Amino acid sequence: MSQTLAVINCSQLVTLSGPARPRVGPELCQLSIVADGGMLIRDGRIATVGTRSEVEKLIDNDCEVVDAGGRIVLPGFVDAHAHPVFAGTRANEFEERSQGASYQEIAARGGGIQSTVNATRAATLDGLVASGKRYAEWFIRSGTTTVEAKSGYGLTVEDELKTLRAIKRLDEETPLRYVPTFLGAHSIPAEYKSRREEYVSLIIDEMLPRIAQEELAEYCDVFCEANVFTTDESRRILSAARAQGLGLRIHADQLSLSGGAQLAAELGATTADHLEYTDTAGIAALKSAGVQPVLLPGSVYALGSSHYPAAREMIAAGLAVVLATDFNPGSSPTPSMPMILSLASTQMKMTPAESITAATINAAYSLNRGDKIGSLEAGKVADFVIYDCYDYRDLAYFFGIEHPWRVYTGARQVFRRL
């Protein structure tokens, strides 16, 4: 017997319905809102979307009815760039930055990523899963139902495998959906500082084959920056990842114009992420290669910078922009997509509608899931959030607030606020 759920009395049912591809240009503003809307859901998938009166006609005695109380309903956020598995925190470094120390200065004396690497190496698999479950709840409470999850705080064969196994368990043991990405090229670990070529070879010859063999990742990412992994090193690693069947993502042009965007275009990567220093030529290259930019204003904000990526120029160029949190313990310790929407509007001059599209359907396509999640359309998985708001713009306008009233993944309620 099928399980049927009806959601009615939605002041705005923000469906994001539209073409079966990432949205660009003016399409970013087209949210396909149904006023006084409703949904009928069967066996975890959306069956019908329409007005309240249209949906109410389909309700029978076996149907569970959820009254949204005149609130707004949106697809669950899809966070397409996050680092949600790690041990420890870096609150001490946060305090140091508030006193004038730069991110690069802290990293040079053994802090930064290496600090989290040390803690993560010392943690057990069960310990990483336990802390990951805490962060999973934070994502869910913020309205996120799918998250891309990077490794990158192990930087040894066994510790990278441990992190990816933790991500796999979190996908199985929490209501949050995880998309695993291997980021062994996150940093050159301290023990390889004087022999970086050996570490690059370790990634290519040992880490990637093991990860592919165990099917622990869908994507491979590289932090492409002159003082981290050069464009030549990044090209070698990503080419090897592609040969192992992994999709490609790149941390590009975050700290300088490193050539990361150009490399993403050259390799036909799925995404180029950060892009704070990407220039007009880089934007044009991304457009010509069909690479989606993933913008991370939370890390710019948390690092005390004002050098945000050129979102308006990217939108004008026709790029299918994505927004994500970059949740991590060092440079963006927030799982809150509504906070990212606010930063996108105030700092990058994206409209609330553009930001919502970038954080839902465009993000879903960047993870190869646009046919399953990211919008509320017949046939898609019923991942949706009822927000205690009455206008979609409130999600960006009232910042620093936990807006979700109910959160559902596959039509199952996974968070409820009284």
N, C-alpha and C positions, 0 to 999 in steps of 0.2 A: 504493500500500500504506500502510495507516494505521500511525502510530507509537504504540506502546503502552508505558506506564510503570506499574509497580506500586510503591506505597510500602507497606511492611509493617513489623510489629514496632514500632508506635507505642504507647508506654505510655499516652498520652492523645492521641487525635485530636480536637482542639478544632474542631468543625465550624461552630459558630455557626448551624446550620440553624434555621429557624423561619419566622415569617410574612414574606411578601414586602413588608416595609415597615421603617422604622426602629423600633428597640426602645425601649420606655418602661417606667418603673416596675420591677416585679419581673422583667420580661423581660430587663432589662440583666444579670441574674445567671444567665440560662439559656444556658449555653455549648454545650449539646448535645454533650457529650463522649462519644466512643466509646472505651471501655477496650480495650487491645490491638487497636487499630484498623488499618485499611488503606484505601488508595484505589487504584482503577484509573483511569488517565488515557489518553484516546485523542486524538491530534492536538491536544494542548494544552488540552483541556477535560476536566473531571472526568466520568467515565462512571459510576462506582460508588463509594459510600462504605459501609463496613461493618466488621465485625470482621475480624481477620487471617485467620481460617479461611474466612470468606465470600469474601474477596478472593483468597486463594491458590487457590481452586478455579477461578478465572477466568484464571489465568496460563498462557500457552502458551509455546512455544519462541521465538517472535518478540518476547516481552515483556521489556523491560529492568526489572530488579528493584532497588529501592533499599531496603536494610535500615536502618531508622532506629535500630536498636540499642537499643530501649527508650526512646528519647527522645520528647519531645513534639513535635507538629506543629500549627501554627496557620496560618490565612490570613496572607498578607503584610499588614503594617500599611499603612493608607491614611492618609497625612498630609494633612489637609484644610486646612492653613494654613501656608504656608512662603514664604520669599523667597530662593530658592536661586540666583539669578543676580545677581551683583554683582562689583565689583572692589575690591581692597584689604581691609583689616580695620580694626577700631577697638579694637585691643588697648590703645592709649594711653588711650582714654576709659575702658576697663575699669579701668585702673590709677587714673585720676582718680576714678572712683566709689568705688574702694576707699579713697581718701583723703578721702571726704566730699562730693565734688561730685555734684549731682543730675543726672539725665538731662535735665531741663528747663534747668538752668543751662548744661550743655555745649552743648545745641542752640542756646541764645540767643546764644552767642558764635561760631556758625558751625560747630559740630560736629554730632554726631548724624546724622540722615538726610542733611543737606546735605553732610557729609563724604564719605559713600558716593556721593552723587550726583556730586560732583566727580570721584571716581576712576572711576566707571562711565562718565561722559561721555568721559573720556580713553581708555577702553579700546576696542579694536577688537571687532568681532563674533567673530572667531576667538579673541581673548583671553578673552572672556566664556564662550565654549563650553569652552575649555580649563579654566578654573577651575571651571565648572559640572560638568565631568566628574569632577573631584576630589571635589566635594561629592556627586555622584550615587553614587560608590563608598561614601562615608560612610553615605548612607541605606541602600543595599543591605546593607552590613555590619551595620547595626542592625536589619535585618529588615523594612524598608519597601520595598514594591514599587510603590506609586503615591504621587505627591506633587502637591498643588496648588501651582502655581508662579506667583507674582505678579511683575509688573513693578513700577515705582515708584521706581527709582533712576536714571532718565533725566530725566524731567520736561521734556523737549522732544519735539516730534513725532518727530524722527528717532531720538532716543535711546530713547524708549519703544518705537518700532518695532524698533530694534536689539535691545533686551532680549527682546521677544516672539519675534523671529526666532531668537534664541539658544535660547529655550525650545523652540521647534519643532525645531531641530536636535538638541537634547539628547534629545527624545522619540524622534527617529529614530536617533540614534547611540549611545544607551546602553540598557541593559536596564530602566532605571527608567521607569515610565510617568508622563507629565506631563499635568496639567490646567491650561491657561493662563488666568490672570486678569489683566486690565488694571487697574493701580492708579496711573494718572497722578495721581489725587487722593490721593497719599501725603503730600505736603507742598507748601506754597507755596514754589517755588524762590526763591533769594536775589534774582534779578533782577526778580522780580515782587512783592516784599514790599510795596511802596507802591502797587501796582496789581493787587491780588488778583482783582478782577472780570475783568480781562483774561485772567488765567490760567484762571479758571473757563470763560470763553468759548473759550479755546484748547482746553481739554479737550472741550467740547461740540461746537464747530464744526469742529475740525480733527482732533484725535486719534481720537475715537470713530468718525467716518466712515471714516478710513483703516484703522483696526483691523478694523472690520466688513467693509470691502471686501476686505481681504486674509485675512479669517477667521483672525486670529491669537489670538483669545481667546474663551473660552466664557462668562466672567463678567466683571463690572466690580465693583470694590471701591472704597470711599471711607473715608478716616480721618476719621470724624465726631467732632470735638472742637472746643470753642469757639475754641481758639488754632490750630486747623489748618483744617478745613472745617466751617463751621457747619451746623446741621440744614437751613437753607434752601438753602445751597449744595450740600450733600450730596443733598438731594431733587432739585434741578435736574439734577445730574450723573447720578444713578441713573435718573431718569425718561428722560433722553436716551439712556442706555445701553439701557434696556428697549426704547425705540423702535428701536434698532439691532439688536435681537434677542438681547441679552446677558442672562444671568441676573445676579442681584444678590446681593452679599455686602457686609457693613459691618463695619469696625472700630468697635465700639460701646462706649461707657462704659468705656474703658480707664483714663483718667486722672481722670475725674470723671463725675458723673451728667449726661451731656451731652445726653440725649434720643436717643441712638443706638438703643437697644433699641426705644423707641417708634416711631422712624422705620422701623426694619426691619419692625415689625409693620404699620405703615401702608402700606408699599409691598409687603408680601408677599414680602420678600427670602427667598432660600433659607437664608441663615445670618446670624446676628449673632455676631461674634467678639470675644473678650476678655471683656467684661461684668464686669470687676472691681468696678465701682461700680453695677451694675444693682440696682434696688430691687424690692420685692414687686410694685409696679404694672408695672414693666418685664417681670418674669417672667410675670405674668398676660397681658400684651399679646402676648408671644412665643408663649405657649401658645394663645391665641385665634386667632392668625394662622398657626399651624403652622410657625413659624420654628425651625430647629435652632440651638441655641447651640453655638459652637465655643470650648472653654475652653483656655487657653494658660498653664498654670502655669509653664512654663519661663521666660517673660518676667518674671513676678512674681519668681521666684527670682533670675534673673540681674540684675535691677535692685535687688536688696536690699530688696524690699518684703515685707510680710506680708499685703497686702490681696488675698487670693485670691478668685476668684468663688465665689458661693454655690451650689456644685454640689449639695449635699444638698437645698436648697430647690427647685432646678430639677428634680431627679429626682422629688421629692415632688409637684411641680406637674404631672408627666406630660410633661416635655420630653424629646425624643430627643437627649440630650447627646452631643457629639463631643469628643474630645481630639485636639490637634495640637501640633506642636513650636514653631511660629512661628519656625523656623530663619531667622536673619538675623544680620548682622555686628554689630549694636548691642545689642539688648535680649534676644536669646535665641540665642546661638551654639551650639546643639546640634541635630544631626539625629537624636538618639537617642530613639525612642519608649519603650523600656524606662525611660529616665530620667523621662520624662513620666508613665508609669504609677506609678513610685515617688512622685513629687510628688503625683499625684492621690490616692494612698492616705494619705500622711503629712500633707499640707497641706489637702486638700479632703475627706478621709474617704470617698472612693469605695473600694469593695472592688476587689480585683484583677479579679474577674469583670466588674464594671461598667466598669472602665477598658478592659479588652480589647474589650468590645463597642463602647465609644465610639471606639476606635481602629481598628476593622475595619469591621463591617457598617454601623454608624451613620454613620461617616465616608464610606463608599462611597455611601450614599444621599444624603448632603449634596453629593456631586459628580455626582449623577445617574447613578451606576454600580452601584447596589445590585443590579441584575439580572445583573451580570457578574462582580463581584469582592466581596471582603469576607467571604465565607463559603466553606466547602468543601462544596458541594452539586452534585449531578449537573447538568450543563449549563453550569456556570460555568467561567471561565478558571482554569487551574491555577496560580495564584500562591500559593505556600505556602512555609513556612519550617520546617526541622527545627532545633529548639533543643537545645543541650547541657544540657538540664534534664529533670527527671522529674516535675515538677508545674507546672502553668501559673502558679501563684502565685509561683514562683521568678523570673519575669520582672520583677516589681516588688520582690520581697523582696531579691534579690541585685542591688543597683544599682551602676552604674559598671562593668559587665562587658559584654563583647561576647558575647552568648549564642548567636547563630546558628552552626550547624554546617554547614548547607547552605541555600542560598536559590535558589528557582526562580521564574521568571516564564514563564507559558505553557508550563510543564513543562520549560523549559530551565534547566539549572543555571547560575547567574550568580555564585555565590560558594560557595567551599568552604574550610573551615578544617580543617587536618590535625590 
